[in-house]
Amino acid sequence: MYENIAILAVFIFIYSMVSGLLDRTPINGALVFVAFGLVFGPLGLDVLKMHVTAEGLRTLAELTLALVLFIDASNANLSVLKKHILIPRRLLLVGLPITILIGFGFGVLLFDKLTLLEIAILATLLAPTDAALGKAVVTNKLVPANIRESLNVESGLNDGICVPILFIFLAFAAGTSGEGSASTLALTLIAEEIGIGVAVGLTLTASGVWLIKQSANKKWLTETWEQLPVVVLAVSCFAVAQLFEGSGFIAAFVGGLLFGAIGKDYKKMVVADATGETMALITWVVFGATVVGQSLDSFSWEILVYAVLSLTVIRMLPVFLVLSGMNLRTDEKLFIGWFGPRGLASVVFAVIVLNENIPGAGTIAITAVTTIVLSILLHGLSANPFINKLATRIQHSKG
């Protein structure tokens, strides 16, 4: 155990020393750390001897995603978002269902050994985009503000919306629900996941900000401790919502939005940002060392084709369609469509599916792993070049 900690600590320290340099290249942190886990894990040099259970990986990925969602939402520009709310609304309410439907259609064509419900699970599992992997795009000022904020909100909410849909399909696949109760189950799960998530996020964050203000006014909050409330609030929103069978991801994102709106004077993000980044990088190391290597033996051409389609046609076509008629250039629509990376949310969903022990769980998980690895590679390498190209074209159009 101590050997693993020492290796990780040294590598993270070295990475932090050159992170600014890497930010100016096509190489992102997720790509570096997945590669590190793969090379130093059991499949490579076998230096990192990690024994992480599926439940352990799920917990790590969930907490990381919750913290990233809270931080990104708290940094959102609400005035820009309010002005351009139509874009994420279309992406979430229309584009997301179409994405799942197209993913289902291609799955039927490619996976003859999976049942229709298992294909629906796969399509839902790979529908949400990842806030952490999309950070290079949503934080870069060269990207137009309406696109940045729209992608940030989409990635913040689509994973929470997909949770009840995924659980509905899992319940049917496991045979725990009769056909006559399908509509009731769907409505109940969606209402609970979204409603409880929103209520918990708003309640805990409003209460937390009020307490922070009272403590700060009385000068009870010392400099040593003033940076921790952001981390604690993010984890609390997630955990309490999950405890009450709501969506912890929606709770974290909604809580972050509220914190950014009413807690600006107390937003000490340094430790929270560093904590979120560190947890994300450790998650990718574990993913590379324990998941990617174990999945290579079950690789097939069908899985590769579906992974490529998931990142291109299945994602980009719905985005292009739902944004038609809006005041967006063609290259801007394609940019929004392309930057729908798959990451932590799909990792969490894949682990959930594996724990359900449905017959096609292995194939579903391997397809998810392949898609995530491709996404880390392709979106990481293309982020800076595509951002610069879009910025140049916009500048030329204005000139």
C-alpha positions in Angstrom: 0.0 0.0 0.0 2.7 2.5 1.0 4.6 1.8 -2.3 1.5 2.7 -4.2 1.0 5.9 -2.2 4.7 6.9 -2.7 4.5 6.3 -6.5 1.3 8.2 -6.9 2.5 11.1 -4.7 5.7 11.5 -6.7 4.0 11.3 -10.0 1.3 13.8 -9.0 4.0 16.1 -7.8 5.9 15.9 -11.1 2.8 16.4 -13.1 1.8 19.5 -11.1 5.3 20.9 -11.9 4.6 20.6 -15.7 0.8 21.0 -15.8 1.0 24.5 -17.2 3.2 23.3 -20.0 0.9 20.4 -20.8 -2.1 22.7 -20.8 -0.6 24.3 -23.9 -0.4 20.9 -25.7 -3.0 18.5 -26.9 -2.2 16.2 -23.9 -4.7 16.4 -21.0 -4.4 15.1 -17.4 -6.8 12.2 -17.8 -4.8 10.9 -20.8 -1.5 11.1 -18.8 -2.9 9.4 -15.7 -4.7 6.6 -17.6 -1.5 5.9 -19.5 0.4 6.0 -16.3 -1.9 3.5 -14.6 -1.8 1.2 -17.7 2.0 1.3 -18.0 2.7 0.9 -14.3 -0.2 -1.4 -13.5 -0.5 -5.2 -13.8 -0.6 -5.2 -17.6 2.7 -3.2 -17.8 5.5 -3.0 -15.4 3.4 -4.3 -12.5 4.7 -1.7 -10.1 1.3 -0.4 -9.0 -0.3 -3.3 -7.2 -3.8 -2.0 -6.7 -6.6 -4.2 -5.3 -9.6 -1.9 -5.8 -13.0 -3.4 -5.7 -15.8 -2.4 -8.0 -17.6 -0.7 -5.1 -14.4 1.2 -4.2 -13.9 2.5 -7.7 -17.6 3.5 -7.9 -17.3 5.5 -4.6 -14.1 7.2 -5.7 -15.6 8.1 -9.1 -18.9 9.3 -7.6 -17.3 11.6 -5.0 -14.9 13.0 -7.6 -17.7 13.7 -10.1 -19.9 15.3 -7.4 -17.0 17.7 -6.4 -16.2 18.6 -10.0 -19.9 19.3 -10.7 -20.3 21.5 -7.6 -17.1 23.5 -8.4 -17.9 24.0 -12.1 -21.4 25.0 -11.4 -20.3 27.5 -8.7 -18.0 29.1 -11.3 -20.8 29.3 -13.9 -21.7 32.7 -15.3 -25.4 32.8 -14.5 -26.0 36.0 -16.5 -24.7 34.4 -19.7 -26.5 31.2 -18.9 -29.8 33.0 -18.4 -29.3 34.7 -21.8 -28.5 31.5 -23.6 -30.6 29.0 -21.6 -32.3 27.7 -24.8 -29.1 25.9 -25.9 -28.7 23.6 -22.9 -32.5 23.2 -22.6 -32.6 21.8 -26.1 -29.6 19.6 -25.5 -31.0 18.1 -22.3 -34.8 17.8 -23.1 -34.6 16.9 -26.8 -31.0 16.0 -27.7 -30.4 13.6 -24.8 -33.5 11.4 -25.6 -32.6 11.4 -29.3 -29.0 10.4 -28.4 -30.3 7.4 -26.4 -32.6 6.4 -29.2 -29.9 6.5 -31.9 -27.5 4.7 -29.6 -30.2 2.0 -29.1 -30.6 1.7 -32.8 -26.9 1.2 -33.6 -26.7 -1.2 -30.6 -29.4 -3.4 -32.1 -27.5 -3.5 -35.4 -24.1 -4.4 -33.8 -24.8 -6.5 -30.7 -26.9 -9.6 -31.5 -26.0 -11.3 -28.2 -27.5 -8.5 -26.0 -31.2 -8.2 -25.2 -33.1 -5.1 -26.2 -33.1 -4.0 -22.5 -29.4 -4.5 -22.3 -28.8 -2.4 -25.4 -31.0 0.3 -23.9 -28.9 0.2 -20.8 -25.7 0.6 -22.9 -27.2 3.6 -24.8 -28.2 5.3 -21.6 -24.9 4.6 -19.9 -22.9 6.3 -22.7 -25.3 9.3 -23.2 -24.1 11.7 -20.4 -21.1 13.8 -21.1 -18.3 14.4 -18.6 -17.7 17.8 -16.8 -14.1 16.9 -15.8 -12.9 15.8 -19.2 -14.6 18.8 -20.8 -12.9 21.2 -18.4 -10.4 22.3 -21.0 -13.3 23.6 -23.2 -15.6 25.1 -20.6 -12.8 27.1 -18.9 -11.1 28.4 -22.0 -12.0 32.0 -22.7 -11.3 31.6 -26.4 -14.5 29.5 -26.5 -17.6 31.8 -26.8 -19.3 32.2 -23.5 -22.7 30.9 -24.7 -21.0 27.6 -25.8 -18.9 27.3 -22.6 -21.8 27.8 -20.3 -24.1 25.6 -22.3 -21.7 22.7 -22.3 -21.0 23.2 -18.6 -24.8 23.0 -17.7 -25.4 20.1 -20.1 -22.6 18.0 -18.6 -23.7 19.0 -15.1 -27.3 17.8 -15.5 -27.4 15.1 -18.1 -25.8 12.4 -15.9 -28.3 13.1 -13.2 -31.2 12.9 -15.7 -29.8 9.6 -17.0 -29.7 8.0 -13.5 -33.5 7.3 -13.3 -33.6 6.1 -16.9 -30.8 3.7 -16.3 -32.4 2.3 -13.1 -35.7 1.8 -15.0 -34.0 -0.3 -17.6 -32.0 -2.2 -15.0 -35.2 -2.9 -13.0 -36.8 -4.4 -16.1 -33.7 -6.3 -17.1 -33.5 -7.8 -13.6 -37.2 -8.8 -13.8 -38.2 -6.8 -10.8 -41.0 -4.9 -12.4 -44.1 -6.1 -14.2 -45.1 -4.6 -17.5 -48.2 -3.0 -16.1 -46.2 -0.8 -13.8 -43.8 0.5 -16.4 -45.2 4.0 -16.6 -45.7 4.3 -12.8 -42.1 3.2 -12.2 -40.7 5.6 -14.7 -42.5 8.6 -13.4 -41.8 7.8 -9.8 -38.1 7.3 -10.4 -37.7 10.4 -12.4 -39.7 12.5 -10.0 -37.7 11.1 -7.0 -34.2 11.4 -8.6 -34.7 14.9 -10.0 -37.0 16.3 -7.3 -35.1 15.1 -4.3 -31.8 16.0 -5.9 -32.9 19.6 -6.5 -34.5 20.0 -3.1 -31.4 18.6 -1.3 -29.0 20.8 -3.3 -30.9 24.0 -2.7 -31.7 23.3 1.0 -28.2 22.2 2.1 -26.4 25.0 0.1 -28.7 27.7 1.3 -28.3 26.6 4.9 -24.6 26.2 4.5 -24.1 29.7 3.0 -26.2 31.2 5.7 -24.0 29.5 8.4 -20.8 30.6 6.6 -22.1 34.2 6.6 -23.0 34.2 10.2 -19.7 32.7 11.2 -17.7 35.1 9.0 -19.6 38.1 10.4 -18.8 37.0 13.9 -15.2 36.3 12.9 -15.5 32.7 14.0 -14.2 31.4 10.7 -10.5 31.2 10.7 -8.3 31.4 7.6 -7.1 27.8 8.2 -10.7 26.4 7.9 -12.4 28.8 5.4 -11.5 26.8 2.4 -13.1 23.5 3.5 -16.8 24.4 3.3 -16.9 24.1 -0.5 -15.6 20.5 -0.4 -17.9 19.6 2.5 -21.0 21.1 0.9 -20.4 19.3 -2.4 -20.0 15.9 -0.7 -22.9 16.6 1.6 -25.2 17.5 -1.3 -24.3 14.3 -3.1 -24.4 12.0 -0.1 -27.7 13.3 1.4 -29.5 13.2 -1.9 -28.3 9.6 -2.5 -29.4 8.7 1.1 -32.9 9.8 0.3 -32.8 8.0 -3.1 -32.5 11.2 -5.1 -29.8 12.1 -7.7 -26.6 13.1 -5.9 -25.2 14.5 -9.1 -28.1 16.8 -9.7 -27.9 17.9 -6.0 -24.2 18.7 -6.4 -24.7 20.7 -9.6 -27.8 22.6 -8.4 -26.0 23.3 -5.0 -23.0 24.6 -6.9 -25.1 27.0 -9.0 -26.8 28.3 -5.8 -23.4 28.7 -4.0 -22.0 30.6 -7.0 -25.1 33.0 -6.9 -25.3 33.7 -3.1 -21.9 32.8 -1.7 -19.6 34.7 -4.0 -17.9 36.6 -1.1 -17.1 33.3 0.6 -16.0 31.2 -2.4 -12.5 30.1 -1.5 -12.0 27.6 -4.3 -8.3 26.9 -4.1 -8.4 23.8 -2.0 -11.7 22.6 -3.6 -10.2 22.9 -7.1 -7.0 21.2 -6.0 -9.0 18.4 -4.2 -11.2 17.8 -7.2 -8.3 17.7 -9.7 -6.3 15.4 -7.5 -9.3 13.0 -6.9 -10.0 13.0 -10.7 -6.4 12.1 -11.5 -6.3 9.3 -9.0 -9.5 8.0 -10.4 -8.0 7.9 -13.9 -4.9 6.1 -12.5 -7.1 3.4 -10.9 -9.2 3.2 -14.1 -6.1 2.7 -16.2 -4.4 0.2 -13.9 -7.4 -2.0 -12.9 -10.1 -1.6 -15.5 -8.5 -0.9 -18.9 -6.0 -3.7 -18.7 -8.6 -6.3 -17.7 -10.8 -5.3 -20.5 -8.4 -5.9 -23.4 -9.1 -9.7 -23.6 -12.8 -9.1 -24.4 -12.2 -6.5 -27.1 -14.0 -7.0 -30.4 -14.6 -5.0 -33.6 -18.3 -4.5 -32.8 -17.3 -2.8 -29.5 -14.8 -0.5 -31.3 -17.3 0.5 -34.0 -20.0 1.3 -31.4 -17.5 3.3 -29.3 -16.5 5.4 -32.4 -20.2 5.9 -33.3 -21.0 6.9 -29.7 -18.5 9.7 -29.9 -19.5 10.8 -33.4 -22.8 10.1 -35.0 -24.7 9.1 -31.9 -23.7 12.3 -30.1 -23.2 14.8 -32.9 -26.3 14.2 -35.0 -28.8 14.9 -32.3 -26.9 18.0 -31.2 -26.8 19.4 -34.8 -30.5 18.7 -35.2 -31.8 20.2 -32.0 -29.6 23.4 -32.5 -31.1 24.0 -36.0 -32.7 27.4 -36.3 -30.6 28.9 -33.6 -28.2 31.8 -34.0 -25.2 29.5 -34.2 -22.7 28.9 -37.0 -22.3 25.4 -38.5 -18.8 25.1 -37.0 -20.1 26.1 -33.6 -22.8 23.4 -33.7 -20.2 20.8 -34.7 -17.9 22.0 -31.9 -20.7 21.6 -29.4 -21.5 18.1 -30.8 -17.9 16.9 -30.8 -17.1 18.0 -27.3 -19.4 15.6 -25.5 -16.6 13.5 -23.8 -17.5 10.4 -21.8 -15.8 9.9 -18.5 -16.6 9.6 -14.8 -20.4 9.4 -15.1 -20.0 6.4 -17.5 -17.5 4.8 -15.2 -20.0 5.0 -12.3 -22.8 3.7 -14.4 -20.7 0.8 -15.7 -19.9 -0.3 -12.2 -23.6 -0.1 -11.2 -24.4 -2.3 -14.2 -21.7 -4.8 -13.3 -23.1 -5.0 -9.7 -26.5 -6.0 -11.1 -25.2 -9.2 -12.6 -27.3 -9.1 -15.7 -26.2 -11.5 -18.5 -24.8 -8.8 -20.8 -23.1 -6.7 -18.1 -19.6 -7.7 -19.2 -20.1 -6.6 -22.8 -21.8 -3.4 -21.7 -18.9 -2.6 -19.3 -16.2 -3.3 -21.9 -18.0 -1.1 -24.5 -18.1 1.7 -21.9 -14.4 1.3 -21.1 -13.5 1.4 -24.8 -15.6 4.5 -25.4 -14.1 6.3 -22.4 -10.5 5.5 -23.4 -11.2 6.7 -26.9 -12.8 9.8 -25.5 -9.9 10.6 -23.2 -7.5 10.1 -26.2 -9.5 11.9 -29.0 -11.1 14.7 -26.9 -7.8 15.3 -25.1 -5.8 15.6 -28.2 -8.3 17.7 -30.1 -9.3 20.2 -27.4 -6.7 22.9 -27.8 -6.4 22.7 -31.6 -10.1 22.8 -32.1 -10.6 25.7 -29.7 -7.9 27.7 -31.5 -9.4 26.9 -34.9 -12.9 27.9 -33.7 -11.6 31.2 -32.2 -9.7 32.0 -35.4 -12.8 31.4 -37.6 -15.0 33.6 -35.3 -12.4 36.3 -35.4 -12.2 36.2 -39.2 -16.0 36.4 -39.4 -16.1 39.5 -37.3 -13.3 41.1 -39.2 
